[in-house]
Amino acid sequence: MESLISLVNRVQSVCTLLGDNGVDNTLPTIWLSLPSIVVVGGQSSGKSSVLESIVGRDFFPRGSGIITRRPLVLQLHKIDANQQEYAEFLHIPKKRFTDYAAVQKEIQGETDRVAGHMKSISPSPIHLSIFSPHVVNLTLIDLPGLTKVAVEGQPDTIVVEIENLVRTYIEKPNSLILAISPANQDIATSDAIRLAREVDPSGERTYGVLTKLDLMDKGTNAKDVLEGRAYRLQHPWVGVINRSQADINNNVDMIAARQKERDYFTSSPEYRHLAGRMGSEYLAKILSKHLEDVIKARIPTIYALTNNTIIELEEDMKRLGSPVAADEGAQLYKILELCRTFDHIFKEHLDGRRAGGERIYSVFDSQLPAALKKLPFDRHLSLQNVRKVVSEADGYQPHLIAPEQGYRRLIDGALIYFKGPAEASVETVHLILKELVRKSINETEDLKRFPRLQAEISAAATEALERFRDDSRKTVLRLVEMESSYLTVDFFRKLPQELEKGGNPTASTMDRYTDAHLRRIGSNVLSYVGMVCESLKNYIPKAVVHCQVREAKRSLVDHFYTQIGKKGADHLASLLDEGPTLTANRKSCAKRLELYRNARDEIDAASWAN
């Protein structure tokens, strides 16, 4: 069983190294699943003295007011009687302390380093391990003493800060609460009991400890509390006698203090019948036994959580990627590999394997036809404008048979309107392709590690898309201009035949300036423009796809490939510069993963041993 407590000690050490103390819930935490004994009490309740009695050594700093300003994770390891006793701090590993005055000084110095020299507190724990033949295997967490008012030098929020810190430790269901209360104060006013009752109303996780029994007024005693009548808990109350200040000043050692404690209970008329379950030695034994039982029950949960955390960290390591090689050839290969991955994702968007490409089809299927329908042909081919254009077309000469110049001018004027929708289609597809480039870059996970390379690929792709857009714009405008350059003659050759079918063609040549004739000209031009519109509705998408979409699929980053091969080693290295934050995150993640794997191995070994 002792190996189980040692197991939790080692896993807690792992957690402390990782900064996992259960306070920051944004990170994966094993700490909250680890059984621990949390020592809670008011300032000057004798809390630190109880811990020193359990250890058998003086190691806490002395003074007035708030002394414990950071959580202290105290791990006790029982060693053979012939081995030398020593202490170790996790923040200075491999340095053994055999002088407990130096331990006191280190606790004070480490507290000041993190919490400052004033009287503020910090949630970051100090991790102290003591190896001694005189202790039982046990892990205790000492917290700042509860207080009711802020004194000089303390922030106004200190009362709330301490209580909130204590709650973060005692609220977790795997914690055992060691509630320290002085016997010379009314138990009903005990802050430790008040908080324990709030988080553990059944009292299943709470051990009550009464200190200062020897300092009670004459004629009074604490039998009602110790026998469970004043306030009942699931576990028996334990009374302890700490060293007095005079004992400390006279350097009374712990062995003598423990003997004095035993003598007090065995000789006291009030507590003689309870002597077998009083004292710091008894307290340490029952806490150790209870902690062993809780750990044994929690091992499956701890193991499962450790496994899940390892899986999460392995996924994080995949996302963070491997460190970049220093070799120039390997760097060039890495850059080209990332470009190919980006290009592949971009093509998947266009081909429908990823979302986005369908928006291009929507431009041709919806936006272009809608824009063509809105063209102002009705205004251009109004009776007034047709009369004006036809009248002006031949100058001072009247037209003889048909106003051919008028027809041409009306058609040219109408065809110009097609340039707007054609250019709009080109620009819209360009914007869609730019958005797909942005999405593809964001979806190239490994590329996120290299902001400068990401920016250069984006710039190169955007530059290529702009070239494709310019070619596409020229092409669609040429399509419109081609329609103006050479009209479809067959369309107009059919017009006289259609007039003859309608009745009297001679009349139409005689009244060529009448409204009816001008309307017929407008109608003929509108029919011709409609025919051209149907043609452009088919050919503009073909031109846009050929010049923009097809080229983007074929050669989006070709120019980048050509240029990157000419760059020197320094430029390649700069493109693959991840930045200090990501490098630090990878190292931190790798360290966490290694430590959690070690923790899992420790749990495995302990499970088989027990």
Disulfide bonds with the S-S distance in Angstrom:
none
